[in-house]
Amino acid sequence: MTTPVLEPPATAHKAAPTLPPTTHKPKPYSGPSADEVLALRKQFVNPGVFLYYKKPIMPVEGKMQYVWDDTGKRYLDGLGGIVTISVGHCHPHVVEAARRQNETLQHSTTIYLHPNLAEYARNLAAKMPGDLKVCYFVNSGSEANDLALLMARAYTGNYDVIALRNAYHGGNAATMGATAHSTWKFNVPQTFGVHHAIAADPYRGPFGRNDPEAGKKYAADVKQLIDFATSGNVAGFIAESIQGVGGVIVFPDGYLKHVYEHVRAAGGVCIADEVQAGFGRTGTHFWGFETQCVIPDIVTMAKGIGNGCPLAAVVTTPQIASVLAKRIHFNTFGGNPVVCAMGKAVLEVIEREKLQDNALAQGAHVLAGLEKLKTRHSLIGDVRGKGLMLGIELVKDRTTKEPAKAECAQVLEAAREMGLLLGKGGLHGNTIRFAPPMCITRADADFMLEVFDAAFAAI
Ligand SMILES: Cc1ncc(COP(=O)(O)O)c(C=O)c1O
């Protein structure tokens, strides 16, 4: 591979990027400072939690795509609380739905009837294709994937599960097994029956981005695993429709279609983890799996489903659900009246405010801008993603693709100084992730690109 010829840097001495204006005036903050909170965390909070930034940031107020920290500084929230703020911080329709329900009945559990759970299940099922019409409510993505794995095993009577390397499916016992990043795996027994196929990563994988057969070739590894590592019968296959924590890996066309064929031929069911890619974020489709032209047997969702409240769901077919009815399924908070009211409001906002269309338009604009930046900054090895789920992989050298981990952290620090919050992902933490609330404007998208340009130029 030849070393790319880079275009000259953009005009020097440009004015620092300025955040687009907002009419929202944050309330004066009078609580403890970030330093005081940090001291409390160090003394009383589990030491395994990690913080971004050398000097940790403490957002204390949010409105739509912006947050304000304890000093009153405003930021464009380019990560949305890790791909969770789907329709905007404190969206008035969602806040109002929560307020109304909070003042009426906060909790009842599924042993009693409540209209919110039933109506929300109907509305959610209406967004699903095919026979995916039965909803289960839980509180987190990990719980949703745990339940999906149980369903696959109970329904098929098989045990082995195929997951993908570079996947993140959660941190509880079952989902840590499906997750495939050493970063998140404790050295305890956790992967019984889970086999990890190679990630279909067009940038780093063995089959190039331009190979029209790449999807089929990556899928062949799943077939190999079934043939060599299992009895030939599997419970199922689980994959994120776009790998998020793994650094926004978009599978080649046709990949899931071929995988699903192999898995179903081995008696397994197919689980799509839509925790990050769902709810219109990819822009072209409401669900990430639709970008791969497949219909799963089980779909798990969390994060953006509730715009920040602890709501998660599993949706499956009546046939699979009937097997789980052999035992009682109970989850104290799952489908709580308040979170169901919020989930219902989130669906309404996505539709009314055409947020999927906005994700498509702003995402395409940012991606095109990033492609241009790539011609100027050699640190950018790859830009990728769909809609408002975008990744920028940084490398020290475009030929060796050596991960530029420290530089990635520097870009995040520089962007934060300029008022942009970003995420990072990938095993080496060298991929910048941009997954803002889907209500961002063109001006926000341009601001993001200006910040990037300046941050890269500074390194
Ligand atoms: C794709 C995916 N699945 C599952 C999970 C686990 O969700 P939770 O943290 O709500 O348990 C995550 C969390 O980041 C995720 O990104």
The ligand as an SDF file (V2000), in Angstrom:
LIG
                    3D

 16 16  0  0  0  0  0  0  0  0999 V2000
  -24.9930   -3.2740   22.1460 C   0  0  0  0  0  0  0  0  0  0  0  0
  -25.1640   -3.3120   23.6340 C   0  0  0  0  0  0  0  0  0  0  0  0
  -25.8450   -4.3300   24.1820 N   0  0  0  0  0  0  0  0  0  0  0  0
  -26.0270   -4.4010   25.5050 C   0  0  0  0  0  0  0  0  0  0  0  0
  -25.5260   -3.4460   26.3520 C   0  0  0  0  0  0  0  0  0  0  0  0
  -25.7340   -3.5540   27.8340 C   0  0  0  0  0  0  0  0  0  0  0  0
  -26.6520   -2.5950   28.2410 O   0  0  0  0  0  0  0  0  0  0  0  0
  -26.7350   -2.1310   29.7680 P   0  0  0  0  0  0  0  0  0  0  0  0
  -25.4960   -1.3490   30.0660 O   0  0  0  0  0  0  0  0  0  0  0  0
  -28.0000   -1.3150   29.8110 O   0  0  0  0  0  0  0  0  0  0  0  0
  -26.8460   -3.3610   30.5890 O   0  0  0  0  0  0  0  0  0  0  0  0
  -24.8160   -2.3630   25.8200 C   0  0  0  0  0  0  0  0  0  0  0  0
  -24.2580   -1.3200   26.6930 C   0  0  0  0  0  0  0  0  0  0  0  0
  -23.4500   -0.5130   26.3060 O   0  0  0  0  0  0  0  0  0  0  0  0
  -24.6290   -2.2970   24.4130 C   0  0  0  0  0  0  0  0  0  0  0  0
  -23.9550   -1.2990   23.8550 O   0  0  0  0  0  0  0  0  0  0  0  0
  1  2  1  0
  2  3  1  0
  2 15  2  0
  3  4  2  0
  4  5  1  0
  5  6  1  0
  5 12  2  0
  6  7  1  0
  7  8  1  0
  8  9  2  0
  8 10  1  0
  8 11  1  0
 12 13  1  0
 12 15  1  0
 13 14  2  0
 15 16  1  0
M  END
$$$$
